[in-house]
């Protein structure tokens, strides 16, 4: 595995195949797809019935990136930047919570002016904290890994033409062939397929252009991927993480570290990998263009990305 950048500090938790996060009730052999994280359900149950609003003390505000604050053509509007600054100036914690790798989250944080607090990356498998004392400007506060061999073998048998990649945190990805330009950040290291499970990883990415997202979801269910959490994207794209690891599980840990009350949490997102996060939050807000199952998981629905829906939510907090 390619080594991390100089100054890269990390605390690693290796997740056995049958182990779920603390507080989770997932049993060995039970598939835990995105949207069914037990830990997130317990956190949501502890939250008050009313959504988080100004006046309840410091809030923890978690923002998805792509399709929520960043448009589909990679535009981060001045309105988003100004709204984030206003929420932070009001004394609230604002953090990014993304399926992106750490090195893909950092440039967005910089554009938003975020230089303190936490970032949840890789759908919850990586939590980083800004740290001026580190040469990189951050430390990896937690990195949860798993052995991807079983999932990779099962999926490769069914999708022989698919592209597969595993994340090297802080560096890039190892992959069986090159992904289209711009889809994955960092160093792209093409290796033999068997080398993808040469060590524990935080995340597996599967891309199968010939499949639909619906077919991808059905395939994942039919294979009985019992030792991972998976989330299917807008197209034939799947992210695979350690069992029980979601944005919600990582955010719950950060909430505890910051001492924020369970009900004083706000989350905004648009994808299937945001479902657990929206259920976890005291106030979960789905973007207007989100799929029905995402909206169903939220407390409310805001405008679409083209309607600056996330900006409206942020402005409501100050």
Secondary structure, 3 states (H helix, E strand, C coil): CCCCCCCCCEEEEECCCCCCCCCCCCCCCCCCCCCCCHHHHHHHHHCCCCCCCCCCCCCEEEECCECCCECCCCCCCHHHHHHHHHHHHCCCEEEEECCCCHHHHHHHHHHHCCCCCEEEEHHHCEEEEECCCCCCCEEEEEEEEECCHHHHHHHHHHCCCCEEEEEECCCEEEECCCCCCCCCCCEEEECCHHHHHCCCECCEEEECCCCCHHHHHHHHHHHCCCCEEEEECCCCEEEEEECCCCHHHHHHHHHHHHCCCCCCEEEEECCHHHHHHHHHCCEEEECCCCCHHHHHHCCEECCCHHHCHHHHHHHCCC
